[in-house]
Amino acid sequence: MNKLFVSAALAAAITLGATAPVHAQAVVPAKIAIVDLDRVTRECNACKAAQAQLQQQYTAFQTRASQLQTSLNPEQAYLEGQLKALAGKEPDAALKTRLENFQRSQQGASQELQGQQAQLQRNQAYVREQLLDKLNTLYAGVMNRHGANVMVEVGQTLASSSQLDVTADLLATLNASLTTLQTVAPPPPAQGSAAPATSAPSGR
């Protein structure tokens, strides 16, 4: 009987605990700061210098593409003329060799330009990665100076007061703490490379 009484009392206590009201922690009022990231990334000193370097890289890429095309054009015109003159006949061995050599030259030029284009894309992504990493370290300080606990990008708002805008502060802070951005990304890891071996802890 005593065991039944204890079990019933325990069940009642569990039931009361489950139905007891839970007091949620009060949420502090939101104090919002607005920032124009497009302006920051467009006007920061390091960003403008990096953009100029990226533009030089792209111009060099265009120049190289034009050089390769110019070098291939005469041979391409000659071969097209020879094939047209054959009127569907089989080319001789010498012409076949020239065709094969030209195709190899075309493939080599294409591979070179594809590699340069991929590097340009990696460079752009690398610049953006560096910038975002730096900005992520600055948001909290800017918010604290303005007594804000939420920061929102201006493009995500329907309307806002200019008194909430902290773009100038963030831009000045970024210029003071970020002097340069590297515009040449490190090479991608080699495909199929083995990951470095790690030793398991001994547990001693």
CNS distance restraints for C-alpha pairs under 8 A (distance, minus, plus):
assign (resid   1 and name CA) (resid   5 and name CA) 6.26 0.50 0.50
assign (resid   2 and name CA) (resid   6 and name CA) 6.20 0.50 0.50
assign (resid   3 and name CA) (resid   7 and name CA) 6.17 0.50 0.50
assign (resid   4 and name CA) (resid   8 and name CA) 6.14 0.50 0.50
assign (resid   5 and name CA) (resid   9 and name CA) 6.15 0.50 0.50
assign (resid   6 and name CA) (resid  10 and name CA) 6.08 0.50 0.50
assign (resid   7 and name CA) (resid  11 and name CA) 6.09 0.50 0.50
assign (resid   8 and name CA) (resid  12 and name CA) 6.16 0.50 0.50
assign (resid   9 and name CA) (resid  13 and name CA) 6.21 0.50 0.50
assign (resid  10 and name CA) (resid  14 and name CA) 6.24 0.50 0.50
assign (resid  11 and name CA) (resid  15 and name CA) 6.15 0.50 0.50
assign (resid  12 and name CA) (resid  16 and name CA) 6.13 0.50 0.50
assign (resid  13 and name CA) (resid  17 and name CA) 6.11 0.50 0.50
assign (resid  14 and name CA) (resid  18 and name CA) 6.12 0.50 0.50
assign (resid  15 and name CA) (resid  19 and name CA) 6.32 0.50 0.50
assign (resid  16 and name CA) (resid  20 and name CA) 6.01 0.50 0.50
assign (resid  30 and name CA) (resid 148 and name CA) 7.66 0.50 0.50
assign (resid  30 and name CA) (resid 149 and name CA) 6.38 0.50 0.50
assign (resid  30 and name CA) (resid 150 and name CA) 6.62 0.50 0.50
assign (resid  31 and name CA) (resid 147 and name CA) 7.13 0.50 0.50
assign (resid  31 and name CA) (resid 148 and name CA) 4.66 0.50 0.50
assign (resid  31 and name CA) (resid 149 and name CA) 5.39 0.50 0.50
assign (resid  31 and name CA) (resid 150 and name CA) 6.05 0.50 0.50
assign (resid  32 and name CA) (resid 148 and name CA) 5.41 0.50 0.50
assign (resid  32 and name CA) (resid 149 and name CA) 6.35 0.50 0.50
assign (resid  32 and name CA) (resid 150 and name CA) 4.77 0.50 0.50
assign (resid  32 and name CA) (resid 151 and name CA) 5.71 0.50 0.50
assign (resid  32 and name CA) (resid 152 and name CA) 7.12 0.50 0.50
assign (resid  32 and name CA) (resid 164 and name CA) 6.85 0.50 0.50
assign (resid  33 and name CA) (resid 143 and name CA) 6.94 0.50 0.50
assign (resid  33 and name CA) (resid 146 and name CA) 7.72 0.50 0.50
assign (resid  33 and name CA) (resid 148 and name CA) 5.92 0.50 0.50
assign (resid  33 and name CA) (resid 149 and name CA) 7.84 0.50 0.50
assign (resid  33 and name CA) (resid 150 and name CA) 6.17 0.50 0.50
assign (resid  33 and name CA) (resid 151 and name CA) 4.72 0.50 0.50
assign (resid  33 and name CA) (resid 152 and name CA) 6.25 0.50 0.50
assign (resid  33 and name CA) (resid 164 and name CA) 5.06 0.50 0.50
assign (resid  33 and name CA) (resid 165 and name CA) 6.05 0.50 0.50
assign (resid  33 and name CA) (resid 166 and name CA) 6.33 0.50 0.50
assign (resid  34 and name CA) (resid 151 and name CA) 5.84 0.50 0.50
assign (resid  34 and name CA) (resid 152 and name CA) 5.05 0.50 0.50
assign (resid  34 and name CA) (resid 153 and name CA) 5.80 0.50 0.50
assign (resid  34 and name CA) (resid 154 and name CA) 5.75 0.50 0.50
assign (resid  34 and name CA) (resid 160 and name CA) 7.81 0.50 0.50
assign (resid  34 and name CA) (resid 164 and name CA) 5.51 0.50 0.50
assign (resid  34 and name CA) (resid 165 and name CA) 4.62 0.50 0.50
assign (resid  34 and name CA) (resid 166 and name CA) 5.97 0.50 0.50
assign (resid  34 and name CA) (resid 167 and name CA) 7.23 0.50 0.50
assign (resid  35 and name CA) (resid 151 and name CA) 7.21 0.50 0.50
assign (resid  35 and name CA) (resid 152 and name CA) 6.35 0.50 0.50
assign (resid  35 and name CA) (resid 153 and name CA) 5.07 0.50 0.50
assign (resid  35 and name CA) (resid 154 and name CA) 5.61 0.50 0.50
assign (resid  35 and name CA) (resid 165 and name CA) 5.73 0.50 0.50
assign (resid  35 and name CA) (resid 166 and name CA) 5.53 0.50 0.50
assign (resid  35 and name CA) (resid 167 and name CA) 4.68 0.50 0.50
assign (resid  35 and name CA) (resid 170 and name CA) 7.85 0.50 0.50
assign (resid  36 and name CA) (resid  40 and name CA) 6.49 0.50 0.50
assign (resid  36 and name CA) (resid 153 and name CA) 5.88 0.50 0.50
assign (resid  36 and name CA) (resid 154 and name CA) 5.26 0.50 0.50
assign (resid  36 and name CA) (resid 155 and name CA) 7.45 0.50 0.50
assign (resid  36 and name CA) (resid 165 and name CA) 7.96 0.50 0.50
assign (resid  36 and name CA) (resid 167 and name CA) 5.68 0.50 0.50
assign (resid  37 and name CA) (resid  41 and name CA) 6.07 0.50 0.50
assign (resid  37 and name CA) (resid 153 and name CA) 6.59 0.50 0.50
assign (resid  37 and name CA) (resid 154 and name CA) 7.69 0.50 0.50
assign (resid  37 and name CA) (resid 167 and name CA) 7.55 0.50 0.50
assign (resid  38 and name CA) (resid  42 and name CA) 6.00 0.50 0.50
assign (resid  39 and name CA) (resid  43 and name CA) 5.85 0.50 0.50
assign (resid  39 and name CA) (resid 167 and name CA) 7.84 0.50 0.50
assign (resid  40 and name CA) (resid  44 and name CA) 5.71 0.50 0.50
assign (resid  40 and name CA) (resid 167 and name CA) 7.02 0.50 0.50
assign (resid  40 and name CA) (resid 170 and name CA) 7.54 0.50 0.50
assign (resid  40 and name CA) (resid 171 and name CA) 5.49 0.50 0.50
assign (resid  41 and name CA) (resid  47 and name CA) 6.12 0.50 0.50
assign (resid  42 and name CA) (resid  47 and name CA) 6.55 0.50 0.50
assign (resid  42 and name CA) (resid  48 and name CA) 6.75 0.50 0.50
assign (resid  43 and name CA) (resid  47 and name CA) 6.90 0.50 0.50
assign (resid  43 and name CA) (resid  48 and name CA) 6.55 0.50 0.50
assign (resid  43 and name CA) (resid 171 and name CA) 7.82 0.50 0.50
assign (resid  44 and name CA) (resid  48 and name CA) 6.34 0.50 0.50
assign (resid  44 and name CA) (resid 171 and name CA) 6.35 0.50 0.50
assign (resid  44 and name CA) (resid 174 and name CA) 7.09 0.50 0.50
assign (resid  44 and name CA) (resid 175 and name CA) 5.99 0.50 0.50
assign (resid  45 and name CA) (resid  49 and name CA) 6.39 0.50 0.50
assign (resid  45 and name CA) (resid 175 and name CA) 6.13 0.50 0.50
assign (resid  45 and name CA) (resid 179 and name CA) 7.29 0.50 0.50
assign (resid  46 and name CA) (resid  50 and name CA) 6.08 0.50 0.50
assign (resid  46 and name CA) (resid 175 and name CA) 7.26 0.50 0.50
assign (resid  46 and name CA) (resid 178 and name CA) 6.66 0.50 0.50
assign (resid  46 and name CA) (resid 179 and name CA) 5.51 0.50 0.50
assign (resid  46 and name CA) (resid 180 and name CA) 4.92 0.50 0.50
assign (resid  46 and name CA) (resid 181 and name CA) 5.98 0.50 0.50
assign (resid  47 and name CA) (resid  51 and name CA) 6.03 0.50 0.50
assign (resid  47 and name CA) (resid 180 and name CA) 7.93 0.50 0.50
assign (resid  47 and name CA) (resid 181 and name CA) 7.14 0.50 0.50
assign (resid  48 and name CA) (resid  52 and name CA) 6.26 0.50 0.50
assign (resid  49 and name CA) (resid  53 and name CA) 6.44 0.50 0.50
assign (resid  49 and name CA) (resid 180 and name CA) 7.75 0.50 0.50
assign (resid  50 and name CA) (resid  54 and name CA) 6.16 0.50 0.50
assign (resid  50 and name CA) (resid 127 and name CA) 7.45 0.50 0.50
assign (resid  50 and name CA) (resid 180 and name CA) 7.64 0.50 0.50
assign (resid  50 and name CA) (resid 181 and name CA) 6.07 0.50 0.50
assign (resid  50 and name CA) (resid 182 and name CA) 7.36 0.50 0.50
assign (resid  50 and name CA) (resid 183 and name CA) 6.21 0.50 0.50
assign (resid  51 and name CA) (resid  55 and name CA) 6.14 0.50 0.50
assign (resid  52 and name CA) (resid  56 and name CA) 6.36 0.50 0.50
assign (resid  53 and name CA) (resid  57 and name CA) 6.33 0.50 0.50
assign (resid  53 and name CA) (resid 183 and name CA) 7.00 0.50 0.50
assign (resid  54 and name CA) (resid  58 and name CA) 6.28 0.50 0.50
assign (resid  54 and name CA) (resid 120 and name CA) 7.74 0.50 0.50
assign (resid  54 and name CA) (resid 123 and name CA) 7.70 0.50 0.50
assign (resid  54 and name CA) (resid 124 and name CA) 7.31 0.50 0.50
assign (resid  54 and name CA) (resid 183 and name CA) 6.77 0.50 0.50
assign (resid  55 and name CA) (resid  59 and name CA) 6.15 0.50 0.50
assign (resid  56 and name CA) (resid  60 and name CA) 6.17 0.50 0.50
assign (resid  57 and name CA) (resid  61 and name CA) 6.25 0.50 0.50
assign (resid  57 and name CA) (resid 120 and name CA) 7.30 0.50 0.50
assign (resid  58 and name CA) (resid  62 and name CA) 6.28 0.50 0.50
assign (resid  58 and name CA) (resid 120 and name CA) 7.23 0.50 0.50
assign (resid  59 and name CA) (resid  63 and name CA) 6.19 0.50 0.50
assign (resid  60 and name CA) (resid  64 and name CA) 6.18 0.50 0.50
assign (resid  61 and name CA) (resid  65 and name CA) 6.19 0.50 0.50
assign (resid  61 and name CA) (resid 113 and name CA) 7.62 0.50 0.50
assign (resid  61 and name CA) (resid 116 and name CA) 6.95 0.50 0.50
assign (resid  61 and name CA) (resid 117 and name CA) 7.58 0.50 0.50
assign (resid  62 and name CA) (resid  66 and name CA) 6.21 0.50 0.50
assign (resid  63 and name CA) (resid  67 and name CA) 6.22 0.50 0.50
assign (resid  64 and name CA) (resid  68 and name CA) 6.22 0.50 0.50
assign (resid  65 and name CA) (resid  69 and name CA) 6.21 0.50 0.50
assign (resid  65 and name CA) (resid 113 and name CA) 6.78 0.50 0.50
assign (resid  66 and name CA) (resid  70 and name CA) 6.05 0.50 0.50
assign (resid  67 and name CA) (resid  71 and name CA) 6.20 0.50 0.50
assign (resid  68 and name CA) (resid  72 and name CA) 6.29 0.50 0.50
assign (resid  68 and name CA) (resid 109 and name CA) 6.52 0.50 0.50
assign (resid  69 and name CA) (resid  73 and name CA) 6.05 0.50 0.50
assign (resid  70 and name CA) (resid  74 and name CA) 7.66 0.50 0.50
assign (resid  72 and name CA) (resid  76 and name CA) 6.13 0.50 0.50
assign (resid  72 and name CA) (resid 102 and name CA) 7.95 0.50 0.50
assign (resid  72 and name CA) (resid 105 and name CA) 7.86 0.50 0.50
assign (resid  72 and name CA) (resid 106 and name CA) 7.52 0.50 0.50
assign (resid  73 and name CA) (resid  77 and name CA) 6.08 0.50 0.50
assign (resid  74 and name CA) (resid  78 and name CA) 6.21 0.50 0.50
assign (resid  75 and name CA) (resid  79 and name CA) 6.13 0.50 0.50
assign (resid  75 and name CA) (resid 102 and name CA) 7.32 0.50 0.50
assign (resid  76 and name CA) (resid  80 and name CA) 6.09 0.50 0.50
assign (resid  76 and name CA) (resid 102 and name CA) 7.55 0.50 0.50
assign (resid  77 and name CA) (resid  81 and name CA) 6.18 0.50 0.50
assign (resid  78 and name CA) (resid  82 and name CA) 6.28 0.50 0.50
assign (resid  79 and name CA) (resid  83 and name CA) 6.14 0.50 0.50
assign (resid  79 and name CA) (resid  95 and name CA) 7.97 0.50 0.50
assign (resid  79 and name CA) (resid  98 and name CA) 7.95 0.50 0.50
assign (resid  79 and name CA) (resid  99 and name CA) 7.05 0.50 0.50
assign (resid  80 and name CA) (resid  84 and name CA) 6.09 0.50 0.50
assign (resid  81 and name CA) (resid  85 and name CA) 6.18 0.50 0.50
assign (resid  82 and name CA) (resid  86 and name CA) 6.40 0.50 0.50
assign (resid  83 and name CA) (resid  87 and name CA) 6.79 0.50 0.50
assign (resid  83 and name CA) (resid  88 and name CA) 7.35 0.50 0.50
assign (resid  83 and name CA) (resid  91 and name CA) 7.44 0.50 0.50
assign (resid  84 and name CA) (resid  88 and name CA) 7.51 0.50 0.50
assign (resid  86 and name CA) (resid  90 and name CA) 7.37 0.50 0.50
assign (resid  86 and name CA) (resid  91 and name CA) 7.20 0.50 0.50
assign (resid  91 and name CA) (resid  95 and name CA) 5.85 0.50 0.50
assign (resid  91 and name CA) (resid  96 and name CA) 6.17 0.50 0.50
assign (resid  92 and name CA) (resid  96 and name CA) 6.20 0.50 0.50
assign (resid  93 and name CA) (resid  97 and name CA) 6.20 0.50 0.50
assign (resid  94 and name CA) (resid  98 and name CA) 6.42 0.50 0.50
assign (resid  95 and name CA) (resid  99 and name CA) 6.13 0.50 0.50
assign (resid  96 and name CA) (resid 100 and name CA) 6.17 0.50 0.50
assign (resid  97 and name CA) (resid 101 and name CA) 6.13 0.50 0.50
assign (resid  98 and name CA) (resid 102 and name CA) 6.03 0.50 0.50
assign (resid  99 and name CA) (resid 103 and name CA) 6.18 0.50 0.50
assign (resid 100 and name CA) (resid 104 and name CA) 6.28 0.50 0.50
assign (resid 101 and name CA) (resid 105 and name CA) 6.25 0.50 0.50
assign (resid 102 and name CA) (resid 106 and name CA) 6.14 0.50 0.50
assign (resid 103 and name CA) (resid 107 and name CA) 6.16 0.50 0.50
assign (resid 104 and name CA) (resid 108 and name CA) 6.07 0.50 0.50
assign (resid 105 and name CA) (resid 109 and name CA) 6.15 0.50 0.50
assign (resid 106 and name CA) (resid 110 and name CA) 6.12 0.50 0.50
assign (resid 107 and name CA) (resid 111 and name CA) 6.08 0.50 0.50
assign (resid 108 and name CA) (resid 112 and name CA) 6.15 0.50 0.50
assign (resid 109 and name CA) (resid 113 and name CA) 6.25 0.50 0.50
assign (resid 110 and name CA) (resid 114 and name CA) 6.08 0.50 0.50
assign (resid 111 and name CA) (resid 115 and name CA) 6.11 0.50 0.50
assign (resid 112 and name CA) (resid 116 and name CA) 6.33 0.50 0.50
assign (resid 113 and name CA) (resid 117 and name CA) 6.02 0.50 0.50
assign (resid 114 and name CA) (resid 118 and name CA) 6.11 0.50 0.50
assign (resid 115 and name CA) (resid 119 and name CA) 6.25 0.50 0.50
assign (resid 116 and name CA) (resid 120 and name CA) 6.24 0.50 0.50
assign (resid 117 and name CA) (resid 121 and name CA) 6.37 0.50 0.50
assign (resid 118 and name CA) (resid 122 and name CA) 6.25 0.50 0.50
assign (resid 119 and name CA) (resid 123 and name CA) 6.07 0.50 0.50
assign (resid 119 and name CA) (resid 185 and name CA) 7.52 0.50 0.50
assign (resid 120 and name CA) (resid 124 and name CA) 6.31 0.50 0.50
assign (resid 121 and name CA) (resid 125 and name CA) 6.26 0.50 0.50
assign (resid 122 and name CA) (resid 126 and name CA) 5.96 0.50 0.50
assign (resid 122 and name CA) (resid 184 and name CA) 7.94 0.50 0.50
assign (resid 122 and name CA) (resid 185 and name CA) 5.94 0.50 0.50
assign (resid 123 and name CA) (resid 127 and name CA) 6.25 0.50 0.50
assign (resid 123 and name CA) (resid 183 and name CA) 5.53 0.50 0.50
assign (resid 123 and name CA) (resid 184 and name CA) 5.17 0.50 0.50
assign (resid 123 and name CA) (resid 185 and name CA) 4.87 0.50 0.50
assign (resid 124 and name CA) (resid 128 and name CA) 6.38 0.50 0.50
assign (resid 124 and name CA) (resid 183 and name CA) 7.26 0.50 0.50
assign (resid 125 and name CA) (resid 129 and name CA) 6.06 0.50 0.50
assign (resid 126 and name CA) (resid 130 and name CA) 6.23 0.50 0.50
assign (resid 126 and name CA) (resid 182 and name CA) 7.71 0.50 0.50
assign (resid 126 and name CA) (resid 183 and name CA) 7.08 0.50 0.50
assign (resid 126 and name CA) (resid 184 and name CA) 7.56 0.50 0.50
assign (resid 126 and name CA) (resid 185 and name CA) 5.66 0.50 0.50
assign (resid 127 and name CA) (resid 131 and name CA) 6.27 0.50 0.50
assign (resid 127 and name CA) (resid 181 and name CA) 6.23 0.50 0.50
assign (resid 127 and name CA) (resid 182 and name CA) 6.43 0.50 0.50
assign (resid 127 and name CA) (resid 183 and name CA) 5.96 0.50 0.50
assign (resid 128 and name CA) (resid 132 and name CA) 6.11 0.50 0.50
assign (resid 129 and name CA) (resid 133 and name CA) 6.08 0.50 0.50
assign (resid 130 and name CA) (resid 134 and name CA) 6.30 0.50 0.50
assign (resid 130 and name CA) (resid 181 and name CA) 6.92 0.50 0.50
assign (resid 131 and name CA) (resid 135 and name CA) 6.19 0.50 0.50
assign (resid 131 and name CA) (resid 181 and name CA) 7.56 0.50 0.50
assign (resid 132 and name CA) (resid 136 and name CA) 6.10 0.50 0.50
assign (resid 133 and name CA) (resid 137 and name CA) 6.89 0.50 0.50
assign (resid 134 and name CA) (resid 138 and name CA) 6.82 0.50 0.50
assign (resid 134 and name CA) (resid 174 and name CA) 7.86 0.50 0.50
assign (resid 134 and name CA) (resid 178 and name CA) 7.60 0.50 0.50
assign (resid 135 and name CA) (resid 139 and name CA) 6.42 0.50 0.50
assign (resid 135 and name CA) (resid 174 and name CA) 7.21 0.50 0.50
assign (resid 138 and name CA) (resid 142 and name CA) 6.46 0.50 0.50
assign (resid 138 and name CA) (resid 170 and name CA) 7.40 0.50 0.50
assign (resid 138 and name CA) (resid 173 and name CA) 7.47 0.50 0.50
assign (resid 138 and name CA) (resid 174 and name CA) 7.53 0.50 0.50
assign (resid 139 and name CA) (resid 143 and name CA) 6.17 0.50 0.50
assign (resid 139 and name CA) (resid 151 and name CA) 7.78 0.50 0.50
assign (resid 139 and name CA) (resid 170 and name CA) 7.55 0.50 0.50
assign (resid 140 and name CA) (resid 144 and name CA) 6.14 0.50 0.50
assign (resid 141 and name CA) (resid 145 and name CA) 6.30 0.50 0.50
assign (resid 142 and name CA) (resid 146 and name CA) 6.52 0.50 0.50
assign (resid 142 and name CA) (resid 166 and name CA) 7.57 0.50 0.50
assign (resid 142 and name CA) (resid 169 and name CA) 6.92 0.50 0.50
assign (resid 142 and name CA) (resid 170 and name CA) 6.39 0.50 0.50
assign (resid 143 and name CA) (resid 147 and name CA) 5.97 0.50 0.50
assign (resid 143 and name CA) (resid 148 and name CA) 4.80 0.50 0.50
assign (resid 143 and name CA) (resid 149 and name CA) 6.38 0.50 0.50
assign (resid 143 and name CA) (resid 150 and name CA) 7.45 0.50 0.50
assign (resid 143 and name CA) (resid 151 and name CA) 7.10 0.50 0.50
assign (resid 144 and name CA) (resid 148 and name CA) 6.06 0.50 0.50
assign (resid 144 and name CA) (resid 149 and name CA) 7.56 0.50 0.50
assign (resid 146 and name CA) (resid 166 and name CA) 7.99 0.50 0.50
assign (resid 152 and name CA) (resid 156 and name CA) 6.91 0.50 0.50
assign (resid 152 and name CA) (resid 157 and name CA) 7.64 0.50 0.50
assign (resid 153 and name CA) (resid 157 and name CA) 7.28 0.50 0.50
assign (resid 160 and name CA) (resid 164 and name CA) 7.21 0.50 0.50
assign (resid 161 and name CA) (resid 165 and name CA) 7.32 0.50 0.50
assign (resid 166 and name CA) (resid 170 and name CA) 6.35 0.50 0.50
assign (resid 167 and name CA) (resid 171 and name CA) 6.02 0.50 0.50
assign (resid 168 and name CA) (resid 172 and name CA) 6.11 0.50 0.50
assign (resid 169 and name CA) (resid 173 and name CA) 6.11 0.50 0.50
assign (resid 170 and name CA) (resid 174 and name CA) 6.05 0.50 0.50
assign (resid 171 and name CA) (resid 175 and name CA) 6.18 0.50 0.50
assign (resid 172 and name CA) (resid 176 and name CA) 6.24 0.50 0.50
assign (resid 173 and name CA) (resid 177 and name CA) 6.26 0.50 0.50
assign (resid 174 and name CA) (resid 178 and name CA) 5.65 0.50 0.50
assign (resid 175 and name CA) (resid 179 and name CA) 6.59 0.50 0.50
assign (resid 189 and name CA) (resid 193 and name CA) 7.56 0.50 0.50
